[in-house]
Amino acid sequence: MDNSIHILVAEDDSDISQLLCSIIRKSGYVPQPAFSGTEALLYLEQRQWSMVLLDLMLPGMTGEELLKRIDGRRNGPVIIISAKGEQHTKVSALRGGADDFITKPFDIEEVSARIDSHLRRFAQIAQPIVPNVLQHNGLVLDRDAKSVTTDGIELALTAREYEILALLMSAPKKVFTKADLYESVWNEPFYGDVNTVNVHMSNLRSKLAKAAPGSEFIETVWGIGYRLMP
């Protein structure tokens, strides 16, 4: 699972593009240059982007046209970086969906700060609000108390078992692959060590079965992974 922050840089001037990519790398993010509006559109269709830096005067497809094609539901903030600094241009871009407007020539530290600021704000907005108490089919997981009960009976879970169950209960309809579980719970890259996940999942299911005989809480979706029973 790639947790890197990828930023699309739509800028046709190679020197400015290199400078913006350098700023992005120094902040620990991953830049992807595009030197025309048409090329940028291809990248936008291929994946989701954490942010888009967009020049307005692009060959192939102008920045204004490209701005209309950027799906704000799939991609992060859009920052316009342009030499067209007239007030009506700024207002039009901001009303058209841009989140910020930086006029060329720009200050390197200001660009870096604005990128960080917008990414931080967007992450806070996009972060789903997960309640402290999760409930599903008689299971009650209390995040504050770090406890899990079923029909009033508290389960003695290990830290890993608790985190696996908390992840499943945070999105009851979602099917989590073994890679999802490993990388979220162990917070390490998954290299195919399915046995670790299998053992913890088996122990968790066994404890749930003992606490609530006859009930099944976790469903195996063959060939994909696990989710809570509907």
C-alpha positions in Angstrom: 0.0 0.0 0.0 1.6 3.3 -1.2 1.1 6.0 1.4 3.2 8.5 -0.4 1.8 12.0 -1.2 1.9 12.3 -5.0 1.7 15.8 -6.5 1.0 16.5 -10.2 3.0 19.5 -11.5 1.4 20.9 -14.8 4.0 23.4 -16.0 5.5 23.7 -19.5 8.6 25.7 -18.5 11.2 23.1 -17.8 13.2 25.3 -15.4 10.2 26.2 -13.3 9.0 22.6 -13.4 12.3 21.4 -12.1 12.2 24.0 -9.3 8.7 23.0 -8.2 9.6 19.3 -8.3 12.7 20.1 -6.2 10.5 22.0 -3.6 8.1 19.0 -3.5 10.9 16.4 -3.0 12.5 18.4 -0.2 9.2 18.4 1.6 9.2 14.6 1.4 6.5 14.3 -1.4 6.6 12.7 -4.8 6.3 15.0 -7.8 5.1 14.1 -11.3 5.8 16.7 -14.0 3.5 17.2 -17.0 4.5 19.7 -19.7 1.2 20.2 -21.4 -2.5 20.3 -20.5 -3.1 17.2 -22.5 -0.3 15.3 -20.7 -1.6 16.4 -17.3 -5.1 15.2 -18.2 -3.7 11.7 -19.0 -2.1 11.6 -15.6 -5.3 12.8 -13.9 -7.2 9.9 -15.6 -4.6 7.3 -14.5 -4.7 7.9 -10.7 -5.8 10.0 -7.8 -3.5 12.9 -6.8 -2.8 14.4 -3.4 -2.4 17.8 -5.0 -2.2 19.5 -8.4 0.1 22.5 -9.1 -1.3 24.1 -12.3 0.0 26.7 -14.7 -2.7 28.5 -16.7 -0.8 29.0 -19.9 -0.2 25.4 -21.0 0.1 24.0 -24.6 -2.4 21.4 -25.8 -5.1 22.3 -23.2 -5.0 25.5 -21.2 -4.9 25.5 -17.4 -8.4 27.0 -17.3 -9.8 24.1 -19.4 -7.9 21.5 -17.3 -9.2 23.0 -14.1 -12.7 22.2 -15.2 -11.7 18.6 -15.8 -10.2 18.0 -12.4 -12.5 15.9 -10.2 -12.3 17.4 -6.8 -13.8 14.2 -5.3 -10.8 12.2 -6.5 -8.0 14.6 -6.2 -6.7 16.9 -3.5 -6.2 20.7 -3.5 -5.4 22.6 -6.7 -2.9 25.5 -6.5 -2.6 27.7 -9.5 0.9 29.0 -10.2 0.8 31.5 -13.0 2.3 34.7 -14.4 -1.3 35.8 -15.2 -1.7 37.8 -12.0 -4.7 40.0 -12.9 -7.4 40.2 -10.2 -10.1 38.9 -12.5 -7.9 35.9 -13.5 -7.4 35.0 -9.8 -11.1 35.4 -9.0 -12.1 33.3 -12.0 -9.7 30.5 -11.1 -10.7 30.4 -7.4 -14.4 30.4 -8.4 -13.6 27.7 -10.9 -12.4 25.2 -8.3 -8.8 26.3 -7.5 -7.9 26.3 -3.8 -5.1 28.9 -4.0 -3.4 31.2 -6.5 0.4 32.0 -6.5 1.7 34.6 -8.9 5.0 34.1 -10.7 7.8 34.9 -9.9 7.2 33.2 -6.6 9.1 32.7 -3.3 10.4 29.2 -2.8 9.6 29.1 1.0 6.1 30.5 0.4 5.3 27.8 -2.2 6.6 25.1 0.2 4.6 26.5 3.1 1.4 26.7 1.1 1.8 23.2 -0.2 2.2 21.9 3.4 -0.7 24.0 4.7 -3.2 22.9 2.0 -2.2 19.2 2.4 -2.6 19.4 6.1 -6.0 21.0 5.9 -7.2 18.6 3.2 -6.1 15.6 5.3 -8.1 16.9 8.3 -11.2 17.4 6.2 -10.8 14.0 4.4 -10.2 12.1 7.7 -13.3 10.1 8.5 -14.7 10.7 12.0 -14.6 7.3 13.7 -16.7 7.1 16.9 -15.1 6.1 20.1 -17.6 3.2 20.6 -18.1 0.9 17.6 -21.0 -1.6 17.6 -21.9 -4.4 15.2 -24.0 -7.5 15.6 -23.7 -7.5 19.4 -20.0 -6.6 19.4 -19.1 -3.4 21.3 -15.6 -2.0 20.9 -14.7 0.9 23.2 -11.6 2.8 21.9 -11.2 4.8 25.0 -11.3 1.7 27.3 -9.5 -0.5 24.8 -12.1 -3.1 25.5 -14.3 -5.4 23.4 -17.5 -7.0 24.7 -20.3 -9.2 23.3 -23.5 -9.6 25.3 -21.8 -8.0 28.2 -18.9 -10.5 28.2 -15.5 -8.9 27.9 -13.0 -10.5 25.5 -9.3 -10.9 26.5 -7.7 -9.8 23.3 -4.0 -9.2 22.5 -3.1 -5.8 21.1 -2.9 -7.2 17.5 -6.2 -8.9 17.8 -7.9 -5.8 19.1 -6.4 -3.7 16.3 -7.6 -6.2 13.6 -11.1 -6.2 15.1 -11.1 -2.3 15.4 -10.1 -2.0 11.7 -12.9 -4.4 10.6 -15.5 -2.6 12.7 -14.4 0.8 11.5 -15.7 -0.1 8.0 -18.1 -3.1 8.4 -19.0 -3.4 4.7 -15.4 -3.2 3.4 -13.4 -6.3 2.5 -9.9 -6.0 3.9 -7.1 -8.0 2.2 -4.4 -9.6 4.2 -2.1 -6.9 3.0 -4.5 -4.3 4.2 -4.6 -5.9 7.6 -0.9 -6.4 7.9 0.1 -2.9 6.8 -2.5 -1.2 9.0 -2.1 -3.3 12.2 1.7 -4.0 12.0 2.5 -0.7 10.3 5.0 -2.4 8.1 5.2 -3.2 4.3 3.5 -6.5 3.4 5.8 -9.0 1.7 3.4 -11.9 1.5 3.7 -13.1 5.1 0.1 -14.4 5.2 0.9 -16.8 8.1 1.2 -14.0 10.6 -2.3 -12.6 9.6 -3.8 -16.1 9.5 -2.6 -17.0 13.1 -3.9 -13.8 14.6 -7.2 -14.0 12.7 -7.7 -17.6 13.8 -7.0 -16.7 17.5 -9.4 -13.8 17.2 -12.2 -15.9 15.7 -11.7 -18.6 18.4 -12.1 -16.1 21.2 -15.2 -14.6 19.6 -16.7 -18.1 19.2 -16.1 -18.9 22.9 -17.6 -15.7 24.0 -20.7 -16.1 21.8 -21.3 -19.7 20.8 -23.3 -20.1 17.6 -22.5 -16.6 16.4 -20.1 -15.8 13.6 -18.7 -12.3 13.4 -16.0 -12.4 10.7 -16.6 -13.5 7.2 -13.9 -14.9 4.9 -14.3 -13.6 1.3 -12.4 -16.3 -0.6 -9.6 -15.0 -2.7 -9.8 -11.5 -1.3 -9.8 -11.2 2.4 -12.1 -10.6 5.5 -15.0 -8.4 6.6 -17.5 -8.4 9.3 -20.6 -10.6 8.8 -23.5 -8.5 7.4 
